[in-house]
Amino acid sequence: MAKSDHRASHQSVNGIFVHHAEAVVGSREPYGPPGFRGLFSNYYLTVCSLFSALGGFLFGYDQGVVSVVLVMPQFLDRFERVAETASGAGFWKGLLTAMIELGALIGALNQGWIADRISRKYSIALAVSIFTVGSILQTASVNYAMLVVARLIGGVGIGMLSMVVPLYIAELSSPESRGALLVLEEFSIVSGIVIAFWITFGTRYISGSEWAWRLPFLLQLIPGLFLGIGILFLPFSPRWLVSKGRDEEALKTLANLRRLPESDAKVQLEWFEIRAEVAFHKEISAAKHPGLQARNPGNRLRLEIASWTDCFRSGCWRRTHIGVILMLFQQFVGINALIYYSPTLFQTMGLGYSMQLIMSGVLNVTQLVGVSTSIWTMDRFGRRPLLLWGSASMTVSHVVIAALVGKFSRAWPDHRTEGWISVAFLLFYMFAFGCSWGPVPWAMPSEIFPSSLRAKGVALSTCSNWLNNFIIGLITPPLVQNTGFGAYTFFAVFCLLSFVWSYLFVLETNGRTLEQMDHVFKDIASEEEESRRQAIEQEIINGQTLAEKV
């Protein structure tokens, strides 16, 4: 990583050399080994991240349950409107599945200001409370309308969790192992899908009882309550504490997270950088919106709205572009299309109903294996190389599957070898996605935004995921049904576009602190801004020196 070639200065605080943000990279002493090995050098931070990642598990579990429940005879007996033989079944089934995405969109959008107002920690507890209400209503549903409302409420909780959990993990993490810790979110999502799939695969054998589908919905209350109660014992984000002026508490929390004394040079440097970055962006906001600084309800509302628009203005729009488009491509590379079509492919190959479900479960396990590798590769190779490798691998998979489907889909029983080659590339695709476009889009938005806009930037990125998830859910079934291999050609084009876009626009964040992202994105736009940042750093140094003398 190149050092900045100008204005790299060094100042001493309590014997600790403090560098301006653009010069820190080459001189920062690491807290521990990078990536996967770093998970074992600080068990407290890893446990905090694993525990909060249960929010991703709830999201994945819900997806896994619904994928099997929707074809259960016991479920269809209760909700006849979504049975294949019912009039308009496709619409009613689509509405049922879309409710979770609509609720998630609402939840993710609102979580931006909620996480800033009541903290990342308490907003997780609030999200779990909403999710719990939705889960109880789903378990107790007696008609279609009640189930739809329950899915909407549960979706709000899931959307809130999908936004705030990566944000919380990123703000707790050290730069050396942040990538590996953020992968835990995607790992938890896919683990939830896999576990829910096999639980529901087993409960479908509870014949003649609605507990076949009610029990999986009920079981998701257990990890939800575990997270909701346990999060109260986890620390506040030190970045959030500084943003609220609770600097000394932030230092204590940071030292506890790093398992080092408060006087440690590395802890002092990180604390210094957090305070300087927060103060700098508060001054930038005040300069942009001078008429909204008076503390009254009207101004607070207008400033809240203005801060959302700041995500699209100079100094942040490049980060918003990356966060939103990452989530768009995560959906448009075709992950849901392949999952949707795989049972049909397995059926036409002559596999029975149970084997179709088993192979669908194997697909999810393959994705989980891919995600597991990124716990090591995210900090070893960086985010950008993973995206490029994943795009190239998925493009090849789509092209091969498109060619085989186009040529042999009308007679799979006569071409078993070609059919199994399709399955092999399907599994390779799932592995490649799990290694790259599964975890990276969940990780990067939490890293790239400045402290003042981080919650809102992550909220916009997460909303992009849910909106595009909704769009893909609408277009995939008719696309596969009406175009056959054309659907895979369509997604192959998007995989190729994701490669080109990643090469041109995605910047590497590996090894950088959250406070160094201004210089990664070169968002210090003028000499005046750079001078102001240095003045703020000097003010903090002088204030700390004065406090020590007193």
MOVENVEN-V588181 format. One record per residue. N is the residue number from 1. PSI is psi in radians with two decimals (* if undefined). Layout:
N & PSI
N & PSI
This chain:
1 & 2.29
2 & 2.44
3 & 2.71
4 & 2.51
5 & 0.20
6 & 2.63
7 & 0.53
8 & 1.83
9 & 2.82
10 & 2.31
11 & 2.69
12 & 2.29
13 & 1.97
14 & 0.62
15 & 0.02
16 & 2.19
17 & 2.21
18 & 2.26
19 & 2.60
20 & 2.66
21 & -0.62
22 & -0.23
23 & -0.06
24 & -0.60
25 & -0.76
26 & -0.26
27 & -0.14
28 & 2.31
29 & 2.18
30 & 2.69
31 & -0.46
32 & -3.00
33 & 2.63
34 & 2.83
35 & -2.39
36 & -0.73
37 & -0.51
38 & -0.43
39 & -0.46
40 & -0.05
41 & -0.25
42 & 1.51
43 & -0.58
44 & -0.83
45 & -0.71
46 & -0.74
47 & -0.74
48 & -0.77
49 & -0.74
50 & -0.73
51 & -0.83
52 & -0.47
53 & -0.13
54 & -0.41
55 & -0.69
56 & -0.62
57 & -0.73
58 & -0.72
59 & -0.86
60 & -0.68
61 & -0.76
62 & -0.74
63 & -0.80
64 & -0.67
65 & -0.85
66 & -0.60
67 & -0.55
68 & -0.69
69 & -0.64
70 & -0.27
71 & 0.14
72 & 2.28
73 & -0.67
74 & -0.62
75 & -0.74
76 & -0.47
77 & -0.62
78 & -0.73
79 & 1.32
80 & -0.37
81 & -0.45
82 & 0.09
83 & 2.61
84 & -0.53
85 & -0.16
86 & 2.63
87 & 2.26
88 & 0.42
89 & -0.65
90 & -0.73
91 & -0.82
92 & -0.61
93 & -0.72
94 & -0.70
95 & -0.70
96 & -0.79
97 & -0.53
98 & -0.41
99 & -0.64
100 & -0.66
101 & -0.67
102 & -0.80
103 & -0.72
104 & -0.67
105 & -0.79
106 & -0.78
107 & -0.79
108 & -0.69
109 & -0.72
110 & -0.40
111 & -0.36
112 & -0.91
113 & -0.49
114 & -0.77
115 & -0.57
116 & -0.62
117 & -0.90
118 & 0.01
119 & 2.74
120 & -0.71
121 & -0.91
122 & -0.46
123 & -0.50
124 & -0.76
125 & -0.70
126 & -0.76
127 & -0.74
128 & -0.67
129 & -0.79
130 & -0.76
131 & -0.69
132 & -0.75
133 & -0.79
134 & -0.71
135 & -0.72
136 & -0.77
137 & -0.66
138 & -0.76
139 & -0.63
140 & 0.08
141 & 2.36
142 & -0.20
143 & 2.98
144 & -0.77
145 & -0.76
146 & -0.68
147 & -0.71
148 & -0.79
149 & -0.72
150 & -0.72
151 & -0.67
152 & -0.80
153 & -0.81
154 & -0.63
155 & -0.66
156 & -0.79
157 & -0.73
158 & -0.74
159 & -0.71
160 & -0.75
161 & -0.71
162 & -0.42
163 & -0.83
164 & -0.47
165 & -0.87
166 & -0.64
167 & -0.81
168 & -0.79
169 & -0.77
170 & -0.68
171 & -0.28
172 & -0.48
173 & 2.70
174 & 2.69
175 & -0.51
176 & -0.58
177 & 0.23
178 & -0.71
179 & -0.83
180 & -0.72
181 & -0.64
182 & -0.49
183 & -0.45
184 & -0.51
185 & -0.91
186 & -0.65
187 & -0.72
188 & -0.67
189 & -0.90
190 & -0.61
191 & -0.72
192 & -0.74
193 & -0.83
194 & -0.84
195 & -0.77
196 & -0.68
197 & -0.85
198 & -0.53
199 & -0.83
200 & -0.56
201 & -0.63
202 & -0.71
203 & -0.29
204 & -0.27
205 & -0.05
206 & 1.52
207 & 2.54
208 & 0.27
209 & 2.42
210 & -0.18
211 & -0.24
212 & -0.64
213 & -0.44
214 & -0.64
215 & -0.81
216 & -0.67
217 & -0.67
218 & -0.69
219 & -0.45
220 & -0.20
221 & -0.51
222 & -0.99
223 & -0.52
224 & -0.83
225 & -0.64
226 & -0.77
227 & -0.79
228 & -0.67
229 & -0.76
230 & -0.56
231 & -0.44
232 & -0.34
233 & -0.04
234 & 2.83
235 & 2.78
236 & 2.73
237 & 2.22
238 & -0.55
239 & -0.71
240 & -0.70
241 & -0.76
242 & -0.69
243 & -0.38
244 & 0.16
245 & 0.23
246 & 1.10
247 & -0.77
248 & -0.68
249 & -0.64
250 & -0.70
251 & -0.77
252 & -0.76
253 & -0.75
254 & -0.76
255 & -0.69
256 & -0.73
257 & -0.62
258 & -0.09
259 & 0.74
260 & 2.77
261 & 2.75
262 & -0.44
263 & -0.09
264 & 2.43
265 & -0.71
266 & -0.72
267 & -0.76
268 & -0.70
269 & -0.79
270 & -0.72
271 & -0.74
272 & -0.83
273 & -0.71
274 & -0.82
275 & -0.72
276 & -0.74
277 & -0.73
278 & -0.80
279 & -0.71
280 & -0.83
281 & -0.46
282 & -0.69
283 & -0.67
284 & -0.76
285 & -0.74
286 & -0.63
287 & -0.61
288 & -0.58
289 & 1.12
290 & -0.47
291 & 0.02
292 & 0.29
293 & -0.31
294 & 2.38
295 & 1.58
296 & 2.77
297 & -0.70
298 & -0.80
299 & -0.67
300 & -0.72
301 & -0.78
302 & -0.65
303 & -0.63
304 & -0.80
305 & -0.74
306 & -0.63
307 & -0.53
308 & -0.75
309 & -0.44
310 & -0.43
311 & -0.34
312 & 0.18
313 & 3.03
314 & 2.38
315 & -0.25
316 & -0.28
317 & -0.55
318 & -0.63
319 & -0.74
320 & -0.72
321 & -0.81
322 & -0.79
323 & -0.78
324 & -0.77
325 & -0.57
326 & -0.83
327 & -0.58
328 & -0.88
329 & -0.54
330 & -0.61
331 & -0.66
332 & -0.01
333 & -0.06
334 & 0.28
335 & -0.78
336 & -0.52
337 & -0.77
338 & -0.68
339 & -0.71
340 & -0.77
341 & -0.33
342 & -0.74
343 & -0.64
344 & -0.74
345 & -0.79
346 & -0.63
347 & -0.79
348 & -0.34
349 & 0.01
350 & 0.17
351 & 2.52
352 & 3.03
353 & -0.83
354 & -0.72
355 & -0.57
356 & -0.80
357 & -0.69
358 & -0.78
359 & -0.60
360 & -0.68
361 & -0.64
362 & -0.65
363 & -0.79
364 & -0.67
365 & -0.69
366 & -0.72
367 & -0.69
368 & -0.68
369 & -0.75
370 & -0.79
371 & -0.68
372 & -0.66
373 & -0.53
374 & -0.26
375 & -0.55
376 & -0.78
377 & -0.44
378 & -0.77
379 & -0.25
380 & -0.79
381 & -0.36
382 & 2.94
383 & -0.81
384 & -0.84
385 & -0.64
386 & -0.75
387 & -0.76
388 & -0.78
389 & -0.75
390 & -0.75
391 & -0.78
392 & -0.78
393 & -0.73
394 & -0.58
395 & -0.82
396 & -0.77
397 & -0.82
398 & -0.74
399 & -0.78
400 & -0.80
401 & -0.71
402 & -0.75
403 & -0.77
404 & -0.72
405 & -0.75
406 & -0.58
407 & -0.59
408 & -0.03
409 & -0.41
410 & -0.16
411 & 0.94
412 & -0.71
413 & -0.47
414 & -0.12
415 & 1.07
416 & -0.68
417 & -0.84
418 & -0.61
419 & -0.77
420 & -0.48
421 & -0.70
422 & -0.77
423 & -0.70
424 & -0.76
425 & -0.49
426 & -0.78
427 & -0.68
428 & -0.70
429 & -0.82
430 & -0.68
431 & -0.81
432 & -0.72
433 & -0.76
434 & -0.54
435 & -0.40
436 & -1.38
437 & -0.10
438 & -1.02
439 & -0.63
440 & -0.80
441 & -0.42
442 & -0.48
443 & -0.84
444 & -0.75
445 & -0.54
446 & -0.26
447 & -0.58
448 & -0.34
449 & 2.60
450 & 2.79
451 & -0.68
452 & -0.41
453 & 0.14
454 & -0.83
455 & -0.71
456 & -0.67
457 & -0.75
458 & -0.65
459 & -0.77
460 & -0.73
461 & -0.77
462 & -0.67
463 & -0.64
464 & -0.71
465 & -0.86
466 & -0.64
467 & -0.80
468 & -0.54
469 & -0.75
470 & -0.78
471 & -0.79
472 & -0.68
473 & -0.56
474 & -0.72
475 & -0.37
476 & -0.89
477 & -0.88
478 & -0.54
479 & -0.80
480 & -0.72
481 & -0.69
482 & -0.38
483 & -0.23
484 & -2.06
485 & -0.31
486 & -0.52
487 & -0.69
488 & -0.56
489 & -0.74
490 & -0.84
491 & -0.49
492 & -0.67
493 & -0.74
494 & -0.60
495 & -0.73
496 & -0.73
497 & -0.64
498 & -0.58
499 & -0.86
500 & -0.80
501 & -0.78
502 & -0.70
503 & -0.67
504 & -0.59
505 & -0.47
506 & 2.23
507 & 2.62
508 & 2.30
509 & -0.01
510 & 2.26
511 & -0.14
512 & 2.56
513 & 2.84
514 & -0.51
515 & -0.17
516 & 0.01
517 & -0.44
518 & -0.67
519 & -0.46
520 & -0.75
521 & 0.03
522 & 0.83
523 & 0.05
524 & 1.70
525 & -0.30
526 & 2.87
527 & -0.63
528 & -0.78
529 & -0.70
530 & -0.71
531 & -0.67
532 & -0.69
533 & -0.79
534 & -0.62
535 & -0.69
536 & -0.74
537 & -0.72
538 & -0.68
539 & -0.72
540 & -0.72
541 & -0.82
542 & -0.72
543 & -0.68
544 & -0.68
545 & -0.73
546 & -0.73
547 & -0.65
548 & -0.65
549 & -0.69
550 & *
